[in-house]
């Protein structure tokens, strides 16, 4: 009976070690492949021609005064900056409603030899604060306070 119990215990211990090892591998080793980083304008320009044509995530802030939007052709152009470098971004389609100068953005697309980043997707950083509208308050007024960077109370 003790021999049988010893074998069961050994099997459970070995199975536990295998499961723990597989879990550790997935958490520590496999997570690196699934993380999606973005490059700053300085990092992307530093790569030079090596960056051309590859799908990349570019992150930074919309450079003040750089936004040019043509609603008729759905053509959006702006520059992304990290404070050290700026990259011209071209995007097709309407920008997110709260898109504006100075806000944080991440764009996914390809950096071309003409030093223009052709964006396929545009994501903005927005406030994590949510407050339900007060009775009689219009949501449009709340948007204005968010865009101005004011805290709504």
QUIHUMO-V692362 format. One record per helix or strand of 2 or more residues. SS is the DSSP state (H for helix, E for strand). FROM is the first residue (numbers start at 1). TO is the last residue. If there is no record, write none. Layout:
ss = (SS SS)
from = (FROM FROM)
to = (TO TO)
//
This chain:
ss = (H H H E E E E E E H)
from = (2 31 41 55 68 75 86 104 116 139)
to = (29 34 51 62 70 81 92 111 124 148)
//
